[in-house]
Amino acid sequence: MDFISKELGITREEILGGSRRREISEVRSVFCYVCLRRVGLTGRQLSEALRMSPGGIHSASVRGEAFVRENGDLEKSLTSYLNN
């Protein structure tokens, strides 16, 4: 979470909070994508941590994946970070 927070300029508290502001929501979506698809956490674990429904977690992860793919520099940084 710290990497995503630093890379995208949103605090840890904002990611975990319930704000629906666009910038925060996008970063939260990236966080969901990374946790589900790259790290291997379950939707239930994320659902409890973020206080979101499992369906909301899934939708967010799909949006997060699209955001990462559209931002090539972020994708490279993320891949590099996760491979170390």
C-alpha positions in Angstrom: 0.0 0.0 0.0 2.8 2.4 0.8 4.2 2.0 -2.8 0.9 2.8 -4.3 0.3 5.7 -1.9 3.6 7.2 -2.7 3.5 6.6 -6.4 0.0 8.1 -6.9 0.1 10.8 -4.2 -2.8 9.6 -2.0 -2.3 8.8 1.7 -2.8 5.4 3.2 -5.7 6.8 5.3 -7.4 8.1 2.2 -7.1 4.7 0.5 -8.6 3.0 3.5 -11.2 5.7 4.0 -14.6 5.7 2.4 -14.2 8.8 0.2 -15.7 8.7 -3.2 -13.5 11.5 -4.6 -12.4 10.5 -8.1 -8.6 10.6 -7.4 -9.0 8.6 -4.2 -11.4 6.1 -5.8 -8.9 5.5 -8.7 -6.1 4.8 -6.4 -8.2 2.5 -4.3 -9.1 0.7 -7.5 -5.4 0.2 -8.3 -4.9 -1.0 -4.7 -7.7 -3.6 -5.2 -6.3 -4.7 -8.5 -2.8 -5.2 -7.1 -3.9 -7.0 -4.0 -6.3 -9.4 -5.8 -4.4 -10.0 -9.1 -0.8 -9.5 -8.3 -0.4 -10.3 -4.6 -3.1 -12.9 -4.2 -5.2 -11.6 -1.4 -8.9 -12.7 -1.4 -11.8 -10.4 -2.1 -13.1 -11.2 1.5 -9.8 -9.9 3.0 -10.0 -6.7 1.0 -13.7 -6.3 1.7 -13.1 -6.4 5.4 -10.1 -4.0 5.2 -11.7 -1.5 2.9 -15.3 -1.9 4.3 -16.6 -2.5 0.8 -18.8 -5.3 -0.6 -17.1 -8.2 -2.4 -18.8 -7.1 -5.6 -17.5 -3.6 -5.1 -14.0 -5.0 -4.6 -14.2 -6.9 -7.9 -15.5 -3.9 -9.8 -12.8 -1.7 -8.3 -10.1 -4.3 -9.3 -11.3 -4.3 -12.9 -11.2 -0.5 -13.0 -7.7 -0.6 -11.3 -6.4 -3.0 -13.9 -7.6 -0.7 -16.7 -6.0 2.3 -15.0 -2.7 0.5 -14.6 -2.7 -0.6 -18.3 -3.4 2.9 -19.5 -0.5 4.3 -17.5 2.6 2.5 -18.8 5.0 4.1 -16.4 2.9 3.0 -13.4 2.7 -0.5 -14.8 6.5 -0.7 -15.2 7.1 0.7 -11.7 4.6 -1.6 -10.2 6.0 -4.7 -12.0 9.5 -3.7 -10.9 8.4 -3.2 -7.3 6.6 -6.5 -7.1 9.4 -8.4 -8.6 11.9 -7.2 -6.0 
